[in-house]
Amino acid sequence: MTVEQVKGALYGVAIGDALGVPAEFKTREFMEENPVTDFEGFKIHNQPPGTFSDDASLTFCLAESLCTGYDLLDMADRFVRWQTKGYWGAHGKVFDIGNTTYRAISRLKRGVQPELAGDFEEENNGNGSLMRILPLVFYTKDLDLEARYDVVKDVSSMTHGHIRAVIACFYYLEFALLLLSGKDKFEAYEKAAKNVNQLLRKKAVNEKEIALYDPILADDINSYPPQRIRSSGYVVDTLLASVWSFISTENYSEATLKAVNLGYDTDTAGAVTGGIAGLYYGVNGIPEKWKREIARSEDIDELGLRLFNMRSLQ
């Protein structure tokens, strides 16, 4: 693990998020005619260029918490501070929050046990835990496979507790861990499928849930045409779109813009893709202009250094 990888992941999430914010909810057809190529402002959410949303804010809340150790109650407190006071907001305020995340944070305010605060129903499988989960890879990298799964399950369940959302987070972090260790992205893709399949079957996870992820667990998503890739706020769609965008491109900018220009949930697709692309290509692989113009650039840089220097989970 290098500081360039850690900073790359954090900047990567924020920049991908900010690229997508002005285009959120736009159709794919609209994006084909009006593609995002740079930061834009004052559109969907009426925010200035370089503004990240809840995706990056909650990612930074998790990262900051991990700098002091692994403590679900501390994570919960930071999530609440974000929702109520704009902690780690791009401009000190909240302008976008998903319904499932809102309900979960309301439970956290009431003192519900963090790993039980999220929704566990099938209909609540949005991408709100996937979008913020990436910093956890730097904390669990030395644990064994089953222990990594258990930690990911608890952190996801703070907002999204259904097994479908947990699988998405677990796969994403297993893929990220292999990239972190220096694996080529195609080698990491193959190995992640093997590791995740092994663990899910050991846990006797419902085969129907596993099958939803067949495009990455049993197939080569790199061969899929764009028409087969969905980009809604559904957690399965977001994960598949992000892996596809990353695998099928050659650098940070291409990967992140490809994800954003799929349309619909553009900020989260950008954040999830940008996170692994930033980790893989490193902070020096992200355009200087975007690093300079992203909101709270100095804070992100400093957080990346502290996260790199955090004490081990073990």
C-alpha positions, -999 to +999 in steps of 0.1 A: +000+000+000+013+034-009+002+069+000-004+075-037-029+047-038-047+059-007-049+095-019-058+083-054-088+064-040-101+094-019-096+120-047-110+094-071-143+091-053-147+128-048-139+138-084-160+111-099-189+122-077-184+158-086-183+151-123-216+133-120-235+157-097-246+182-124-259+154-146-278+132-120-310+117-133-303+126-170-310+098-195-284+080-214-297+095-246-293+130-232-258+121-221-249+109-255-258+142-270-244+163-240-215+143-226-197+154-194-160+161-201-152+183-171-166+198-139-198+217-145-219+237-122-253+251-113-274+224-129-294+197-112-285+205-076-275+242-083-240+236-069-207+252-081-183+232-102-162+206-083-189+200-057-191+164-044-223+150-028-232+124-001-212+097-019-178+114-011-189+130+021-198+097+037-167+081+022-147+108+041-167+103+073-157+066+071-121+073+063-117+099+091-132+074+116-108+047+105-079+070+112-087+066+149-094+029+149-123+006+140-153+017+159-189+015+145-202+039+171-176+065+160-186+059+123-222+064+133-215+096+151-198+110+120-226+100+097-250+118+120-228+149+121-228+149+083-265+147+081-272+173+108-243+197+105-228+192+071-196+176+085-174+167+055-199+184+032-183+200+001-196+234+014-206+225+049-242+215+041-261+185+028-280+188-005-285+151-015-293+121+006-309+088-003-341+076+015-326+044+029-296+063+042-318+090+057-339+063+076-307+046+088-292+078+101-324+086+119-321+053+137-285+060+145-296+093+161-320+073+183-292+050+195-299+019+174-270-004+173-250+006+142-249-028+124-286-030+128-295+005+118-298-001+080-328-014+061-328-052+056-357-055+031-351-065-005-367-034-019-341-013-001-311-023-022-299+011-034-262+019-037-258+040-005-234+016+013-214+007-018-207+044-026-189+050+007-172+017+015-139+020-003-117+033+026-124+001+045-100-018+022-070+000+037-081-011+071-090-048+065-062-056+040-043-079+064-074-099+076-084-133+062-112-136+037-139-145+062-129-117+086-130-092+058-165-103+049-177-099+085-163-064+088-178-053+054-212-068+064-213-047+096-202-015+079-226-019+050-255-027+074-252+006+091-274+018+062-279-012+039-282-046+055-297-068+028-274-095+016-275-081-019-259-048-009-234-066+013-223-088-016-218-057-037-196-040-011-177-073-004-169-078-041-159-042-046-135-043-017-121-077-027-114-063-062-099-032-047-077-052-024-062-071-053-056-039-072-040-025-040-016-054-039-004-046-074-024-071-095-032-062-131-068-052-133-077-083-154-059-106-130-076-089-101-110-093-119-105-131-122-092-135-087-119-114-071-146-136-087-129-168-073-125-153-038-160-140-036-176-171-050-157-192-025-168-171+005-205-168-005-208-205-010-191-212+023-217-189+039-245-207+020-257-175+005-289-179-016-279-189-051-304-165-066-286-136-048-252-148-062-266-152-097-275-115-098-238-108-099-230-134-126-217-108-151-187-103-128-186-136-109-191-160-138-187-140-170-164-115-187-182-081-183-155-065-204-171-081-235-205-066-228-218-038-251-231-006-235-267-017-240-263-045-215-250-021-188-276-004-166-267+027-145-296+032-121-294+036-083-299-001-078-268-015-061-263-044-086-265-019-116-240+005-100-214-022-092-216-037-127-215-004-144-185+007-124-165-025-129-174-024-167-163+013-170-130+006-152-121-027-169-129-014-204-108+018-202-071+027-199-069+056-174-087+074-146-103+101-168-116+076-194-130+052-167-148+079-147-162+098-176-174+066-192-193+058-160-208+093-156-219+094-193-240+062-188-266+086-173-291+082-145-273+078-111-243+096-125-227+108-093-226+074-077-214+056-108-187+083-110-178+079-074-176+041-073-157+039-106-135+068-097-125+052-064-111+020-079-096+039-108-079+064-085-066+035-064-053+016-094-037+045-114-027+064-082-032+101-073-006+111-100-028+095-126-057+119-119-056+152-139-041+180-119-069+204-129-095+181-112-074+177-081-070+214-079-106+223-085-124+197-064-140+211-033-118+208-001-088+196-021-064+203+008-086+185+033-088+155+010-050+154+006-044+157+043-070+130+051-053+106+026-020+111+044-036+103+078-055+073+065-022+060+051-006+063+085-035+048+105-028+021+130-036-015+119-069-032+127-050-060+142 
